Amino acid sequence: MKAPKKELAQADRDALFEILETRFEKNPHRHPGIAWEEVKAHLLKNPGKLRSLLEMESTGGEPDVVEWNAGAGTCTFFDCSPESPKGRTSLCYDKEALAARKQHKPRDSAMNLAESMGVELLNEAQYRHLQKLGPVDRKTSSWIKTPDDIRELDGALFGDHRFGHTFVYHNGAQSYYAARGFRASLTI
């Protein structure tokens, strides 16, 4: 995965930290036992990843910490927006799906946009974990990382939360909808 290389300007970094800290403090159930100062210090040691976090934020993902692995020295952010990020909708699944569309092509694919942002799509286990932190995608749906054996048959997976349950479905990878985007994960 290629990550954005240019570091953020001080003003952009400060604004991003303010947003992330406010969200972190409002949602302690997502990261019990983790202190914001630990996260901030970790982020300051990894300035090259801040652009990816800013991309997650600016496209509507509302990233927040969902895991702190002290042993590995990593923290993981997921998009925690109530609905699929608005700046990442109307995308087919990947480059192959985009190339396969002959008419009415979407502007991009979820996998391609994620790569350009320096993030990854949530996999099914991560998506289900996110749903346990508080239901998301009650009106929208989100592409999730699809196993190779499904993708080889031109399928792709997406999830949503309806009727009090989290569902994972399949669709043709070439499909795209205004109410379907993707949720990202970033481990720093």
C-alpha positions in Angstrom: 0.0 0.0 0.0 1.4 3.4 -0.9 0.9 6.0 1.8 0.8 9.7 1.2 4.3 11.1 1.7 3.9 14.8 2.4 3.8 15.8 6.1 1.0 18.1 7.4 1.6 21.7 8.0 1.6 22.7 11.7 -1.8 24.4 11.5 -3.4 21.4 9.8 -1.8 19.0 12.3 -3.0 21.1 15.3 -6.6 21.3 13.8 -6.6 17.5 13.2 -5.4 16.8 16.7 -8.1 19.0 18.2 -10.8 17.1 16.2 -9.4 13.7 17.1 -9.0 14.6 20.8 -12.6 15.9 21.1 -13.9 12.7 19.4 -11.7 10.5 21.6 -13.0 12.2 24.8 -16.6 11.9 23.7 -16.4 8.2 22.9 -14.5 6.5 25.7 -16.3 3.2 25.0 -14.3 2.8 21.8 -10.9 2.8 23.6 -11.2 1.8 27.3 -8.0 2.2 29.3 -6.3 4.3 26.6 -5.2 7.9 27.4 -5.3 10.6 24.7 -1.8 11.8 25.6 -0.4 8.3 24.8 -2.2 8.4 21.4 -1.0 11.9 20.7 2.6 11.1 21.6 2.4 8.1 19.3 1.0 10.2 16.4 3.8 12.8 16.8 6.4 10.0 16.4 4.7 9.0 13.1 4.0 12.3 11.3 3.9 10.6 7.9 0.6 8.8 8.8 -1.2 12.0 9.7 -2.0 12.8 6.1 -3.9 9.5 5.9 -5.8 10.4 9.1 -6.6 13.8 7.6 -8.0 12.1 4.5 -10.2 9.9 6.6 -11.5 13.0 8.4 -11.9 15.2 5.3 -13.9 12.5 3.5 -16.3 12.2 6.4 -15.0 9.1 8.1 -14.7 10.5 11.6 -11.7 8.4 12.6 -11.3 7.3 16.2 -9.0 5.0 18.1 -10.4 1.4 18.4 -7.2 -0.5 19.5 -4.0 0.2 21.3 -1.4 -2.6 21.1 1.3 -1.6 23.6 3.3 -4.8 22.8 3.5 -4.0 19.1 3.7 -0.3 19.7 0.7 0.4 17.4 -2.7 2.1 17.6 -5.6 1.5 15.1 -8.1 4.0 13.9 -11.4 3.1 12.2 -13.9 5.3 10.5 -16.6 5.7 13.1 -19.1 8.0 11.3 -22.7 7.0 11.8 -23.2 6.4 8.1 -20.7 5.4 5.3 -18.4 8.4 4.7 -20.0 10.8 2.3 -16.8 11.6 0.5 -16.3 8.0 -0.4 -19.7 6.9 -2.0 -20.7 5.9 -5.5 -17.6 3.7 -5.9 -17.4 0.2 -7.3 -15.2 -2.3 -5.4 -11.8 -2.3 -7.2 -9.8 -1.4 -10.3 -10.8 -4.6 -12.1 -14.5 -3.9 -11.5 -14.1 -0.3 -12.7 -12.4 -1.5 -15.9 -15.1 -4.1 -16.4 -17.9 -1.5 -16.5 -18.7 -0.5 -20.1 -21.3 2.2 -19.3 -22.0 4.6 -16.5 -18.6 4.1 -14.8 -18.2 5.5 -11.3 -15.5 8.1 -10.6 -13.3 5.5 -8.9 -13.2 2.3 -6.9 -13.1 1.8 -3.1 -9.8 -0.1 -3.2 -8.1 2.4 -5.4 -9.2 5.4 -3.3 -8.2 3.6 -0.1 -4.8 3.0 -1.5 -4.4 6.6 -2.5 -5.4 7.7 1.0 -2.9 5.3 2.6 -5.6 3.2 4.4 -7.2 -0.2 4.1 -10.8 -1.2 3.9 -12.2 -2.8 7.0 -12.4 -6.6 6.8 -15.4 -8.5 8.0 -14.1 -9.1 11.5 -13.2 -5.4 11.9 -16.6 -4.3 10.5 -18.3 -6.5 13.1 -16.1 -5.2 15.8 -17.0 -1.6 14.8 -20.7 -2.5 14.9 -20.3 -3.7 18.6 -18.9 -0.2 19.5 -22.2 1.3 18.3 -24.3 0.6 15.3 -23.2 2.3 12.0 -24.6 2.1 8.5 -28.3 2.1 9.5 -29.2 3.9 6.3 -26.1 3.2 4.2 -23.8 0.3 3.5 -20.0 0.0 3.2 -17.8 -2.1 1.0 -15.5 -4.4 3.1 -12.3 -6.2 2.2 -13.4 -9.2 0.2 -11.7 -12.6 0.3 -9.9 -13.6 -2.9 -12.1 -16.6 -3.6 -15.2 -14.4 -3.7 -13.5 -11.7 -5.7 -12.2 -14.2 -8.3 -15.9 -14.9 -9.0 -16.6 -11.2 -9.6 -18.2 -10.7 -6.2 -17.5 -8.3 -3.4 -18.8 -8.0 0.2 -20.5 -5.1 1.9 -22.1 -4.6 5.3 -24.8 -2.6 7.0 -26.9 -2.6 10.2 -30.6 -3.2 9.9 -33.3 -4.5 12.3 -30.9 -4.5 15.2 -28.4 -6.8 13.5 -25.2 -6.5 11.4 -25.5 -8.0 8.0 -22.7 -8.9 5.5 -23.9 -9.3 1.9 -22.5 -9.9 -1.5 -22.9 -7.9 -4.7 -21.2 -7.7 -8.1 -18.0 -5.9 -7.6 -18.9 -3.6 -10.5 -22.0 -2.2 -8.8 -22.1 1.1 -7.1 -24.7 3.1 -5.2 -25.0 6.6 -3.8 -25.6 5.1 -0.3 -22.6 2.7 -0.4 -19.1 3.8 0.4 -16.3 2.2 2.4 -14.9 2.4 5.9 -11.2 2.6 6.4 -8.7 1.3 8.9 -5.3 2.8 9.7 -2.8 1.2 12.0 0.0 3.5 13.1 
